[in-house]
Amino acid sequence: MTIKRRLVVNADDFGLSDGVNRAISEAHAAGTVSSASLLVNTPGFADAVRGARAAPALGVGLHFNLTMGAPVSPATAVTSLCDQRTGRFWSLSRLIARALSGRVDGGEVALECAAQIARAKSSGVR
């Protein structure tokens, strides 16, 4: 029996910015990229959604983000993940330090991930 193999080339950070989105869309159109990981709480999210709708063959998955920008959930609901002065996520190094010292609430992580899933689904991207 012959096993057919398929190489999936995934582009990360779809939705980070219009420039990143353009590069991913161009790479997909050229046949290089077959899927992309979508960020839902970044400046280029709406542009990425438009790009995904224009390229139905592009596989799109969710890139959970707990270290950049603001949460999808209210910052007051995910206080262990955010600097309450700014309403923005802690940096990766700060989040790791907080997690290692027991200051990250797993329920808040689940809440934010569920909010990001809901935002991706409500965008209509499949």
N, C-alpha and C positions, 0 to 999 in steps of 0.2 A: 504494500500500500504506500502510495506517495503522499507525503504530508505537504500541503501547500503552506508556505510561510508568508507572512505579510509584515513588512517593516512599518511601524507607526513612528512618525517623527512628530513629536509634540512641541509646540511653541509655548513657553511659559509667559505669564504676565499679560495676557490679552485683557485689555481694559486699563492698563497702567497709564497710557497716554495715547493721544491720537497718532503720534509718530510710531510708537511700538505697534499699535493696531495696523497701521499702514504697512509696516514691514512684514507682519504676520500675514496679512491679506495678500500681499505681493508674493510672498514665499509659497503660500497655498496655491495661488493662481499659476505659479511656475511649476507646481507639482512637487515641491520640496517638503512642504509641511502638510500633514494630514489631519492634525488635530491641534487644539489650543486649550490652555487652562485659563478660565475667565475669572478675573477679579471683579467683585461686585461693588466694592466701596472705594473706588479710585476714580480720578477725574475722567478717564477715557471709557468708562463703563458704557454709557449710552452709544458712543461711537462704535464700540466693539459689538454691541447688540445689533446695530445696523449692519456692520460688516459680516456678522454671522448669518443674518437673514439673507444677505446678498450672496452668500456662498453656502448653500445647503449641504454640499458634500464635506464641508469642514466639520469634523467632530469637535464638539465643545464640552469640556468638563469644567467642574468648579474648582478653583484654586482658593481654598480657605485662607483667610488673611487675618492674623491676630497681632500683627506687628507694624503695620503701616497705615497711616491715615486714621480716620474715625470709624467707630463701629457702626454697623447697620442698626443694631439695638440702641436704645437710649443709653448714653454713657453712664447714667445713674443706675442702670440695671446690670451693668458689667463693671462694677467699680474695681474689681481686682485686676482687670485687664487694661485699665485706662488711667492716665494721669487726670485726676478730677479738675485740675486747674485749666487744662487745655481741652479735655474731652476727647483726646486722641490716644491711640494705643501706645503702650510702652514700647521701646525699641526691643529688638530681638534679645540683645544681651540683658537688658533690664527684665524682660519677661522670664528668661531662663533663671536669672538670679531669684526672682520672686517665686517662681515655681519650685526651685530647689529649697527655698526656705519656707515652703508651705503657705505662701501668700497668694496663690492663684486658686480660685474657686472653680472646681470642675463643672458645677452646675451652670456657672456663668459662661464657661467655654461652650458647653452644649447649647445654651441659649443663643449665643452669638452665631454659632455654626448653623443652627436652625434658621435664624434670621437671614443669614447669607444664602442658604438653600432656597428659602421662600422668595428672596429677591431675584435670584437666578430664574426660578420657575415662573415668577410673575412677569419677567421680561419677555417670555415667549421663546427663548432660546431652547432648542431641543438637542 
